[in-house]
Amino acid sequence: MKQFRVVMSGDENSRIESLQQLLGYPIKQRDPQGSQFWYLRPGVDESVAEDTCPIAVGFYSELDDATDEEIKKFLTSKDEQQKIYGHYIGRISENQPVMYLLLPKSQQGRVALVLPTEGGLRQRHIQTFNPNDRQFLGRLERLRQGTLKVARRALLLILQIDWVFYPGVKTAQELAKQMAEIARAIEKAIPKVMRAQGKEGYLHKLFESFKRELLPTLKPTSDNEKDYSFADIYAQTVAYGLFTARVFGFLEFKKEQEKKPGYDIEPDFYRNNAWEYLPETNPS
């Protein structure tokens, strides 16, 4: 990936062209709905790429000489929220970027990867790198045509961009740690959701069902980590249930690959269809 140096010099058009060639994407275009961003669309050919959600590429002078912390504060400021997150939610499905790749305007500076999610940008959704950083070049390698994973959702092809944005888990210990952190985050969120929903909300009804069917003494939350609580049980059910569904969904995809050589588009995995991949033996 030493070729990335060519993406850091020249005018905007030539830099986009160099990045397109580096990644091997068939389509390079300006945002069809109009904005400062360029779109790069992967696919085995142009006809497939036209149905694939793009990666948006933008140029920012603010990345020229700023630190990681300064860039994250800048990109999550009110004005930039509107420029990036506002751009994201304002696009029709086929033009909605799965990721923003932001480049400095000068030959120096940091590169930023931005993962748009519902509800606005957060600093945890932004990663910045020195362009020569091996970690960044590794992420870029995952974006290359033929390496990047693609899933189908309805009539669109969606890039599995999480695989690029987040570093991979290499050991069972790392996996257990990340799963525990996710479960704790969900556990902390549950009381807030219950308060917002009120006593007629879904979680309150589920809590009452848990008490009636499982543990009559169950409490919504607990200050003691050794005691069970509804928030703890439900958080673990969600976190580990989704993980199980993701694994089984991937195994189903591998079976399809064996039946159809060359079949390389995974079914998309998201919150509305996760339940379809849960095995019958899983109570989630």
C-alpha positions in Angstrom: 0.0 0.0 0.0 2.9 2.3 -0.5 0.9 3.6 -3.5 -1.3 5.5 -1.1 1.4 8.3 -1.3 0.0 9.2 -4.7 -3.4 9.9 -3.1 -1.8 12.5 -0.9 -0.6 14.7 -3.7 -2.0 16.5 -6.8 -5.4 18.2 -7.3 -8.6 16.8 -5.9 -9.7 15.1 -9.1 -6.4 13.3 -9.6 -6.3 12.2 -6.0 -9.8 10.7 -6.2 -8.7 8.9 -9.4 -5.6 7.5 -7.7 -7.7 6.3 -4.8 -10.2 4.7 -7.2 -7.4 2.9 -9.0 -5.8 1.9 -5.7 -9.0 0.3 -4.4 -10.1 -1.1 -7.8 -13.6 0.3 -7.8 -15.5 0.6 -11.1 -17.3 3.9 -10.3 -16.0 7.3 -9.3 -18.5 10.2 -9.3 -19.6 13.4 -7.6 -22.5 12.9 -5.1 -25.5 12.7 -7.5 -27.6 14.7 -5.1 -25.0 17.4 -4.8 -22.4 18.0 -2.0 -18.7 18.4 -1.4 -18.2 14.6 -1.4 -17.1 12.3 -4.0 -18.5 8.8 -4.2 -16.5 5.6 -4.9 -18.7 2.5 -5.5 -17.2 -1.1 -5.5 -18.4 -4.0 -7.5 -17.2 -6.6 -10.0 -18.4 -4.3 -12.8 -20.2 -1.0 -13.3 -23.7 -2.5 -13.3 -23.1 -4.1 -9.9 -21.4 -1.0 -8.6 -24.4 1.1 -9.5 -26.5 -0.9 -7.0 -23.8 -0.7 -4.2 -24.0 1.9 -1.5 -20.9 4.2 -1.8 -18.0 5.3 0.3 -17.9 9.1 0.5 -14.6 10.9 0.1 -14.0 14.5 1.2 -11.1 16.9 1.6 -10.6 19.0 4.7 -8.0 21.6 5.4 -8.8 21.1 9.1 -7.0 17.7 8.9 -3.8 19.3 7.6 -2.1 19.9 11.0 -4.5 18.8 13.7 -4.2 16.1 16.3 -6.5 13.1 16.7 -8.3 14.8 19.6 -8.7 18.1 17.7 -10.1 16.3 14.6 -12.7 14.4 16.6 -13.8 17.6 18.4 -14.1 19.4 15.0 -16.0 16.7 13.2 -18.5 16.3 16.1 -19.1 20.1 16.4 -22.5 21.4 15.5 -21.6 22.7 12.1 -19.8 19.6 11.0 -22.6 17.4 12.3 -24.8 19.1 9.8 -22.3 18.7 7.0 -21.6 15.0 7.6 -24.5 13.5 9.5 -26.9 15.9 7.8 -25.5 14.7 4.5 -25.9 11.0 5.5 -29.5 11.2 6.6 -30.4 13.5 3.7 -29.5 10.9 1.0 -31.8 8.3 -0.6 -30.8 4.7 0.1 -28.7 4.0 -2.9 -26.7 7.3 -2.3 -26.3 6.9 1.4 -22.6 6.4 2.2 -21.6 3.5 4.5 -18.5 5.3 5.5 -16.8 8.7 5.1 -13.1 8.7 4.2 -11.7 12.2 4.9 -8.4 13.3 3.5 -6.3 16.4 4.3 -6.1 19.0 1.6 -2.3 19.2 1.9 0.2 16.4 1.4 0.6 16.3 5.2 -2.0 15.7 7.9 -4.1 12.9 9.2 -6.7 10.7 7.4 -10.1 10.2 9.1 -12.6 7.3 8.9 -16.1 8.2 10.0 -18.8 5.6 10.5 -22.3 7.2 10.3 -24.9 5.8 12.6 -28.4 6.6 13.7 -28.7 9.6 16.1 -25.6 11.6 15.0 -21.8 11.4 15.1 -20.0 10.5 18.2 -16.2 10.6 18.7 -16.1 6.8 19.1 -17.4 6.7 15.5 -14.3 8.5 14.2 -10.8 7.1 13.8 -7.8 9.1 12.5 -4.5 7.9 11.3 -1.2 9.0 9.9 -1.3 8.0 6.2 1.8 5.9 6.7 0.4 4.1 9.7 0.5 0.4 9.2 -2.9 0.1 10.9 -4.4 2.5 8.4 -2.9 0.8 5.4 -4.3 -2.5 6.8 -7.8 -0.9 7.0 -7.3 0.4 3.4 -6.4 -3.1 2.3 -9.7 -4.4 3.6 -11.5 -1.8 1.4 -10.0 -3.1 -1.8 -12.2 -4.6 -4.4 -12.3 -8.4 -4.0 -11.4 -8.1 -0.3 -14.2 -6.0 1.0 -17.3 -8.0 2.1 -20.6 -7.2 0.6 -24.1 -8.0 1.8 -27.5 -7.7 0.1 -30.4 -5.8 1.6 -33.5 -5.7 -0.6 -32.4 -4.3 -4.0 -29.2 -2.8 -2.6 -25.7 -4.1 -2.0 -24.3 -2.9 1.4 -20.6 -2.9 2.2 -19.8 -4.7 5.5 -17.9 -1.7 6.7 -17.7 -2.7 10.3 -15.1 -5.2 9.2 -13.0 -2.3 8.0 -13.7 0.2 10.7 -13.1 -2.0 13.8 -9.9 -4.0 14.4 -10.5 -7.7 14.2 -10.6 -9.9 17.3 -7.8 -12.4 17.3 -8.2 -14.4 20.5 -11.0 -15.9 22.6 -9.9 -13.7 25.4 -10.3 -10.5 23.3 -13.7 -11.7 22.2 -14.9 -12.4 25.8 -13.7 -8.9 26.8 -15.5 -7.1 24.0 -18.7 -9.1 24.5 -18.7 -8.3 28.2 -18.2 -4.6 27.4 -21.1 -4.6 25.0 -23.3 -6.4 27.6 -22.4 -3.8 30.2 -23.2 -0.9 27.9 -26.6 -2.4 27.2 -27.2 -3.0 30.9 -26.5 0.6 31.6 -28.9 1.8 28.9 -31.8 -0.4 30.0 -32.9 1.7 33.1 -32.9 4.8 31.0 -35.1 3.2 28.3 -37.5 1.9 31.0 -37.9 5.4 32.4 -38.4 6.9 29.0 -41.0 4.2 28.0 -43.0 4.4 31.2 -44.8 1.5 32.9 -46.8 0.5 29.7 -43.6 0.2 27.7 -42.2 -3.0 26.2 -39.3 -3.4 28.7 -41.6 -2.9 31.7 -43.9 -5.6 30.4 -40.9 -7.9 29.7 -39.6 -7.3 33.2 -43.0 -8.3 34.7 -42.9 -11.4 32.5 -39.4 -12.3 33.8 -40.6 -12.0 37.4 -43.7 -14.1 36.8 -42.0 -16.9 34.8 -38.5 -16.9 36.2 -37.6 -15.0 39.3 -40.4 -13.5 41.5 -37.8 -11.5 43.5 -36.1 -10.1 40.4 -35.4 -6.3 40.5 -35.0 -4.0 37.5 -31.3 -3.2 38.4 -28.8 -4.0 41.1 -26.0 -2.2 42.8 -24.3 -5.5 43.6 -22.5 -7.2 40.7 -23.1 -10.6 42.3 -26.9 -10.2 42.3 -29.0 -10.9 39.2 -31.1 -8.1 37.9 -33.5 -7.7 34.9 -31.1 -5.3 33.2 -28.2 -7.8 33.6 -30.1 -10.8 32.3 -31.7 -9.0 29.4 -28.4 -7.3 28.4 -26.6 -10.7 28.2 -29.5 -12.2 26.4 -29.4 -9.5 23.7 -25.6 -9.4 23.4 -24.9 -13.1 23.2 -28.1 -13.8 21.3 -27.0 -11.4 18.5 -23.5 -12.9 18.5 -25.0 -16.4 18.1 -27.2 -15.1 15.3 -24.3 -13.5 13.5 -22.2 -16.7 13.7 -25.1 -18.9 12.4 -25.9 -16.4 9.7 -22.3 -16.6 8.5 -22.4 -20.4 8.5 -25.5 -20.4 6.4 -23.7 -18.1 3.9 -20.7 -20.5 3.8 -23.2 -23.4 3.0 -24.5 -21.4 0.1 -21.0 -20.8 -1.1 -20.4 -24.5 -1.2 -23.5 -25.0 -3.3 -22.8 -22.1 -5.6 -19.1 -21.6 -6.4 -18.4 -17.9 -6.8 -21.4 -16.8 -4.7 -19.8 -14.0 -2.6 -22.6 -11.7 -1.4 -23.7 -12.3 2.1 -27.2 -11.6 3.3 -27.2 -8.4 5.3 -27.3 -8.7 9.1 -29.1 -6.0 11.0 -31.5 -5.6 13.8 -34.7 -6.2 11.8 -33.6 -9.7 10.5 -31.2 -10.9 13.2 -33.9 -13.2 14.7 -34.0 -15.2 11.4 -30.5 -16.6 12.1 -31.1 -17.7 15.7 -30.9 -21.5 16.1 -34.0 -23.1 17.6 -32.0 -24.1 20.6 -31.3 -20.5 21.5 -33.9 -19.0 23.9 -33.2 -15.4 22.9 
